[in-house]
Amino acid sequence: MAHKNTAYNISGVKLVVLFTIWVLFLVVPASASYDEGYTITDSAVPGDYIDSSGTDSIRDFEDVPLWIKLSVMSGLFVSSLCFIKLVPFIGRILESKNPNLKRSNIMEFIHKNPGCTTTEIGRCTGLNTGTIRYHIRVLERERDVVSINTGHKLCYFQNKSRYGHDEMVFIAFCRNEKTKDIVRLIKDRPGISHNHISRIISLDKSTVNWHIRRLTDSGIVSSKKEGKFTRFFISEDMADIYRSC
């Protein structure tokens, strides 16, 4: 794979060099026809006969024959089209040799989307999962990014952002819409039971159990046993965070 990438880059460089030579080949004669000319002067040797009837005079581009004008203009037009086609290609070569650009794009996305996942980063940046994970490991090592594990995925935040640890936990878990619905229901109906949650949001009991267990393990939700029922509440530490979010 490395050999193929090297060959690909060398071919790209050759193509850029050939294109540059071709543009110079077209532009230099054209620019000369605009500004330059040449004159022939009489001989300084006495007695020599000079027939100057066929000498060239300085010409403006407007005086050049139409077919030459068309040749120059068409050449410049084709060269411009080739250059336009090459711009994305050159950009990809420069980007592939500049990993910091990819890392900056990932960092900017995390800053604008706190709690985002690898899948979301890839969807919006076009980078593959392996590349994203590599750059995130670098960002975590440099303490620019921190992650919150929600049990089945990692959510990323900019380090030293406006969010504290509990806020990041709350945001990370509530990025799941079903989890968010359960949190909202518990907040609106403190002490609600498992069965009521299942019935109101139309989820089976096993699914509700899975979400509740994650929420209690993370400290977002607390529980209280009352006879055969278990009542659920938003933890005191998370109540203010819920209102601010």
C-alpha positions as CSV (number, residue, x, y, z in Angstrom):
1,M,0.0,0.0,0.0
2,A,2.9,2.4,0.8
3,H,4.4,1.7,-2.6
4,K,1.2,2.5,-4.4
5,N,0.8,5.8,-2.4
6,T,4.4,6.8,-3.3
7,A,3.8,6.0,-6.9
8,Y,0.6,8.0,-6.8
9,N,2.3,11.0,-5.3
10,I,5.2,10.9,-7.8
11,S,2.8,10.7,-10.7
12,G,1.0,13.7,-9.3
13,V,4.2,15.7,-9.0
14,K,5.1,14.8,-12.6
15,L,1.7,15.9,-13.8
16,V,2.0,19.3,-12.0
17,V,5.5,19.9,-13.5
18,L,4.3,19.0,-17.0
19,F,1.3,21.3,-16.6
20,T,3.5,24.2,-15.4
21,I,5.8,23.8,-18.4
22,W,2.8,23.7,-20.8
23,V,1.4,26.9,-19.3
24,L,4.7,28.7,-19.6
25,F,5.1,27.5,-23.2
26,L,1.7,29.1,-24.0
27,V,2.0,32.3,-21.9
28,V,5.6,33.4,-22.7
29,P,5.0,33.8,-26.5
30,A,1.7,35.4,-25.8
31,S,3.1,38.0,-23.4
32,A,6.0,38.7,-25.8
33,S,3.5,39.5,-28.5
34,Y,1.9,42.0,-26.3
35,D,5.0,44.0,-25.2
36,E,8.0,43.1,-27.3
37,G,9.2,43.3,-30.8
38,Y,12.4,43.8,-32.7
39,T,13.8,46.2,-35.3
40,I,16.5,46.0,-37.9
41,T,18.8,49.0,-38.3
42,D,20.9,50.0,-41.3
43,S,24.4,48.6,-41.6
44,A,27.2,50.7,-40.1
45,V,29.6,49.6,-42.8
46,P,29.8,52.4,-45.5
47,G,28.9,51.4,-49.0
48,D,26.8,48.4,-48.1
49,Y,23.4,48.2,-49.7
50,I,20.6,47.2,-47.3
51,D,17.3,46.3,-48.7
52,S,14.9,47.2,-45.9
53,S,11.7,46.7,-47.8
54,G,11.1,43.3,-46.1
55,T,12.1,44.2,-42.6
56,D,9.8,43.5,-39.7
57,S,8.3,46.3,-37.6
58,I,7.0,46.2,-34.0
59,R,3.5,44.9,-33.9
60,D,0.7,45.1,-31.2
61,F,-1.3,42.0,-30.4
62,E,-4.2,43.6,-32.2
63,D,-2.2,43.5,-35.4
64,V,-1.5,39.8,-35.1
65,P,-3.4,37.6,-37.6
66,L,-6.7,36.3,-36.4
67,W,-5.6,32.6,-36.5
68,I,-2.7,33.3,-34.2
69,K,-5.0,35.1,-31.8
70,L,-7.4,32.2,-31.8
71,S,-4.6,29.8,-31.2
72,V,-3.3,31.7,-28.2
73,M,-6.7,32.2,-26.7
74,S,-7.8,28.6,-27.1
75,G,-4.5,27.4,-25.6
76,L,-5.0,29.6,-22.6
77,F,-8.6,28.5,-22.3
78,V,-7.6,24.8,-22.4
79,S,-4.8,25.4,-19.9
80,S,-7.2,27.1,-17.5
81,L,-9.6,24.2,-17.7
82,C,-6.7,21.8,-16.9
83,F,-5.7,23.9,-14.0
84,I,-9.2,23.9,-12.6
85,K,-9.3,20.1,-12.8
86,L,-6.0,19.8,-11.1
87,V,-6.8,22.1,-8.1
88,P,-8.7,19.4,-6.1
89,F,-6.0,16.8,-7.0
90,I,-3.3,19.1,-5.7
91,G,-5.4,19.9,-2.6
92,R,-5.7,16.2,-1.8
93,I,-1.9,15.7,-2.1
94,L,-1.2,18.6,0.2
95,E,-3.8,17.5,2.7
96,S,-2.5,13.9,2.7
97,K,0.9,15.3,3.6
98,N,-0.5,17.5,6.4
99,P,-2.0,15.4,9.2
100,N,-2.3,18.5,11.4
101,L,-5.1,19.7,9.0
102,K,-7.2,16.6,9.7
103,R,-6.5,16.9,13.4
104,S,-7.6,20.5,13.4
105,N,-10.8,19.6,11.6
106,I,-11.6,16.9,14.2
107,M,-10.8,19.3,17.0
108,E,-13.0,22.0,15.5
109,F,-15.9,19.6,15.1
110,I,-15.6,18.4,18.8
111,H,-15.5,22.0,19.9
112,K,-18.7,22.8,18.1
113,N,-20.4,19.5,18.9
114,P,-19.6,18.5,22.5
115,G,-20.3,14.9,23.3
116,C,-20.0,13.8,19.6
117,T,-19.0,10.3,18.7
118,T,-16.6,8.8,16.2
119,T,-19.4,8.0,13.8
120,E,-20.7,11.6,13.9
121,I,-17.2,13.0,13.3
122,G,-16.7,10.7,10.3
123,R,-20.1,11.6,8.8
124,C,-19.3,15.3,8.8
125,T,-15.6,15.3,8.0
126,G,-15.4,12.4,5.5
127,L,-12.6,10.8,7.4
128,N,-12.5,7.0,8.0
129,T,-12.9,5.6,11.5
130,G,-9.3,4.4,11.8
131,T,-7.9,7.9,10.9
132,I,-10.3,9.5,13.4
133,R,-9.3,7.2,16.2
134,Y,-5.6,7.8,15.6
135,H,-5.9,11.5,15.7
136,I,-8.2,11.4,18.8
137,R,-5.6,9.3,20.6
138,V,-3.1,12.0,19.8
139,L,-5.4,14.7,21.0
140,E,-6.1,12.8,24.2
141,R,-2.4,12.3,24.8
142,E,-1.9,16.0,24.4
143,R,-4.8,16.6,26.8
144,D,-6.8,18.6,24.2
145,V,-9.7,16.1,24.2
146,V,-11.4,14.0,26.9
147,S,-13.8,11.2,26.5
148,I,-16.8,9.9,28.4
149,N,-17.7,6.2,28.2
150,T,-21.5,5.7,28.2
151,G,-21.2,1.9,28.2
152,H,-21.6,1.3,24.5
153,K,-19.8,4.3,22.9
154,L,-17.3,7.1,23.6
155,C,-18.3,10.7,23.6
156,Y,-15.7,13.4,23.1
157,F,-15.3,16.9,24.6
158,Q,-12.8,19.6,24.3
159,N,-10.7,19.6,27.5
160,K,-10.9,22.6,29.8
161,S,-14.2,23.6,28.1
162,R,-17.1,25.3,29.9
163,Y,-18.4,21.9,31.0
164,G,-17.5,20.1,34.2
165,H,-17.2,16.3,34.5
166,D,-20.8,15.8,35.7
167,E,-22.1,18.0,32.9
168,M,-20.1,16.1,30.3
169,V,-21.5,12.8,31.7
170,F,-25.1,14.2,31.5
171,I,-24.7,15.5,27.9
172,A,-23.0,12.3,26.8
173,F,-25.8,10.0,28.0
174,C,-28.6,12.3,26.8
175,R,-27.4,12.2,23.3
176,N,-29.3,9.0,23.1
177,E,-32.9,10.1,22.4
178,K,-34.5,7.2,24.3
179,T,-32.3,7.9,27.3
180,K,-33.1,11.5,27.1
181,D,-36.8,10.8,27.0
182,I,-36.5,8.7,30.2
183,V,-34.5,11.4,32.0
184,R,-37.1,14.0,31.0
185,L,-39.9,11.8,32.2
186,I,-38.2,11.1,35.6
187,K,-37.5,14.8,36.0
188,D,-41.2,15.7,35.3
189,R,-42.5,12.9,37.4
190,P,-40.2,12.3,40.4
191,G,-40.7,8.9,41.9
192,I,-42.1,7.3,38.8
193,S,-41.9,3.5,38.6
194,H,-40.3,1.3,36.0
195,N,-43.7,0.1,34.8
196,H,-45.0,3.6,34.3
197,I,-41.9,4.6,32.3
198,S,-42.3,1.5,30.1
199,R,-46.0,2.3,29.4
200,I,-45.7,6.0,28.8
201,I,-42.8,6.0,26.3
202,S,-43.9,2.7,24.7
203,L,-40.7,0.7,25.4
204,D,-40.5,-2.9,26.6
205,K,-39.4,-3.4,30.2
206,S,-36.0,-5.0,29.2
207,T,-35.1,-1.9,27.2
208,V,-36.2,0.5,30.0
209,N,-34.1,-1.6,32.4
210,W,-31.1,-1.2,30.2
211,H,-31.4,2.6,30.1
212,I,-32.2,2.9,33.8
213,R,-29.2,0.8,34.8
214,R,-26.9,3.0,32.7
215,L,-28.4,6.1,34.2
216,T,-28.1,4.9,37.8
217,D,-24.5,3.6,37.3
218,S,-23.5,7.0,35.9
219,G,-25.1,8.8,38.9
220,I,-27.7,10.7,36.8
221,V,-30.6,8.9,38.3
222,S,-31.1,7.6,41.9
223,S,-33.6,4.9,43.0
224,K,-35.6,4.3,46.1
225,K,-37.3,1.0,47.0
226,E,-40.9,1.2,48.2
227,G,-42.4,-2.2,48.8
228,K,-42.5,-4.1,45.5
229,F,-41.9,-0.9,43.4
230,T,-38.7,1.0,42.7
231,R,-39.1,4.7,42.4
232,F,-36.7,6.8,40.3
233,F,-35.5,10.4,40.8
234,I,-33.0,12.7,39.2
235,S,-29.9,12.8,41.4
236,E,-29.5,16.1,43.4
237,D,-26.1,16.7,41.8
238,M,-27.6,16.4,38.3
239,A,-30.8,18.4,38.9
240,D,-29.2,21.8,38.3
241,I,-27.3,20.4,35.3
242,Y,-30.6,19.3,33.8
243,R,-32.1,22.8,34.2
244,S,-29.0,24.4,32.6
245,C,-29.0,22.0,29.7
